[in-house]
Amino acid sequence: GSAWSFELAERGAFSRDRAELLARPGLGHVTRIGGASSYDSGEAARFANDVQRYLVEETRLGIPAIVHEEICSGLMARGSTVFPQAIGLASTWEPALAEALADSVRAQMRAVGAHQGLSPVLDVCRDPRWGRTEETFGEDPYLVARMGTAFVRGLQGDDLRTGVVATAKHLVGYGASEGALNWAPAHLGLRELHDVYLHPFEAAVRAAGLRSVMNAYNELDGVPCAASREILTDLLRGAWGFDGCVVSDYFSVRQIERYHRLVEDGPAAGAAALAAGIDVELPSTDCYGEPLREAIERGLLPEGDVDVAVRRVLATKFALGLFEQPYVDVEEAARAAGGEARRALARTVAAKSLVLLRNDGVLPLAASARTVAVIGPNADEVRNLLGDYSYPSHVESLTEMARSGGDVFSVGLPDRLDFGDPLPAAPTVLDALRARLGDRVRFARGCDVAGPSRAGFGDAVALAAEADVAVLVLGDRAGLTEDCTSGESRDRSSLDLPGVQEDLAHAVLATGTPVVLVLVAGRPCGSAALHERSNAVLLAWLPGEEGANAIADALVGASSPGGKLPITFPRSAGHIPAYYAHKVSGGRSHWKGDYVDSPVRPLYPFGHGLAYTSFAVSDARVETPSVAGNESIVVSARVRNTGERAGEEVVQLYVRDPVATITRPVLELKSFVRVELAAGESATVTFRVPVGQLGFHDRSLAYVVEPGAFELFVGTSSDELQSAGTATVVADGAWQPEKAFDGTVTVE
């Protein structure tokens, strides 16, 4: 079973009486001690100790619980550093940063008595209308796998006794929902499911030793993922060898009955989930516990299935060292939140996540710009720099539920909702620019993120008309509440900016003042017309508490943007789905090519991103024209900084299988590396791609590599490539090699 932390509390403190009611039979998990309370780190640690002491010393079996927390953008708790949202982390194209971020979270979680983090999100997302796009690593299975496995390694560490269990979610297809609507069915062919959507999860299991998986809310071909034994047991455990715990996404066991209408009541829902392979019901015991006992008595599942789940949970607790050390040092925990090192890491990630989409030379801002007009609803808001699974957004969510008298999940609420000010002590974009440019900066809000009011347009337009340059800071407000425009269950039908922001931007553009568009958003957004009229566009995503400093540094030229798009930027919602790895027959209307009213090309391609310098890739060549199944294809290329200042470039390697027995994508990313070069400096990049990376699932769903020629390309985006030549895989016929998830890269 499991319980919300606030179910075990009364007037903000641990309640032995409540624990007697909920925890006397024992607890598998305690849900969000930090994330669903107003506790600081020390208070959270003290509460965790109280819970564990009760379980260890006052229950029959004396088994401690696993405490889990949300960690999508750092530990979701009061006072914790808020890192950039996952889509921004993906835009760094630096798996080492994902590992470092997760390692930082690991240390903080262990200090406060938490043992399992509900990340990484490994959903492949190819539809930016989906509200949870911001939580993902983007559209490409290889990139998602690289970032995700790095995160898992950083969080779990070398020894789980000092590590934190990573939870890959959501298995599977959640990000491919019908109409990009939350919890809607996903319509995926079997090979697409295996080659694209399952790939990151398999990589996390096989290559990173993943210890936990969370099911998706959606259904696949009539079967809710929470009730799919084919996925959660046969595939996950049988085919991949997973030996950890499967936990339910919140309330998804009850959904089998109430949402999907697959069974008639709670005991049947619990039986269906347990039989499918879900070991722990989260966030609190509902259809497990006594309903499972009833299900067994009704013959809905054998008692042995419960024993199997219990063994898996106990094995995880033993691996975590909970029996040897169930308690933490409260004083040490009190020092664990925030800290200079974490903030420095957050700033590094934020800086490297910035994607310069276009620039006609207006950036970096020239010293000759005497007046800089800063305009927009996200310019002077710390809150809007944060992702949907940050602590402030969840405080808002709990408060909204309390005011409405409940919520869609019918879950109890904390009895103390005095959260105070949950925002981190951080600068806004306006603050950061004023710190760098002083009284050259003038500000007008213009409008709200959402809402119809144009009352502020006049001041904003007048300010822009008098300025040398206008910096428009527009975008989203991420979260789960009604006033949010991005985040879980905040899906959109349009890619245009919310509210009247587009109108504000066009009014400013009409003044003729050069415009820098800064998008603080959880998804590709803004109309094509707005992008094309702007002099420069900087996509900052949801950059966290150090995001304003990172943005300001980039705008004034103290740093150079170097991030790359992890997801294709469509021209409009009508162009969706738009992703680079489409099939040969896709990507255009045959035989004319374009739509009648628009080109089919995306506004910006996958992998795109500019810098304040220029780079050239040359001398790309295949070093191994013929390879056997146990070998690697070796490709080298030269990259040179051809500009006048230092910068960073992501060199990308793509593969094409021109003829196969199953239709193949026109391109597939197979390797990449981010390279820092001084002005005029060059380096040789050498990629080694195991042949086991080149396969696909055939008509029998076996993973195979077919012999023949593979075309290889090197470049700086999926649309800026040069041919490196071909490599021929030599074999007597299609065979099933050891599946590989990554190769190696050297830079010399």
Secondary structure, DSSP 8 states (H G I E B T S, - for coil): -EEEGGGGEETTEE-HHHHHHHTTT--SEEE-TTTTS---HHHHHHHHHHHHHHHHHHSSS----EEEE--TTS--STT------HHHHHHTT-HHHHHHHHHHHHHHHHHHT--EE---B------TTSGGGGGS--S-HHHHHHHHHHHHHHHH-S-TTTS-EEEEEEETTGGGBGGG-TT--B---HHHIIIIISHHHHHHHHHH---EEEE-SSEETTEEGGG-HIIIIIIIIIIT---SEEE--TTHHHHHHHTS--SSSHHHHHHHHHHHT--B--SS-SSSSHHHHHHHHTTSS-HHHHHHHHHHHHHHHHHTTTTT-----HHHHHTTSS-HHHHHHHHHHHHHH-EEEEESS--S--TT---EEEESTTTT-SGGGS-TTSHHHHHHHHHHHHHTTS-TT-----S-------S-S---HHHHHHHHHGGGEEEE--S-SSSS--TTHHHHHHHHHHSSEEEEEEE--BSSSTT-SBSTT---S--S-STTHHHHHHHHHTT---EEEEEE-SSS-S-HHHHHHSSEEEE--S--TTHHHHHHHHHHTSS------SS-B-SSGGG-S--TT-BTT-SSBTTTBS-SSS-SS-SB-TT--B-SS-EEEEEEEES-SEE-TTSEEEEEEEEEE-SSS-EEEEEEEEEE--S-SS--BS-EEEEEEEEEE-TT-EEEEEEEEEGGGS-EE-TTS-EEB--EEEEEEEEEETTEEEEEEEEEE--SS-B--------EEEE-
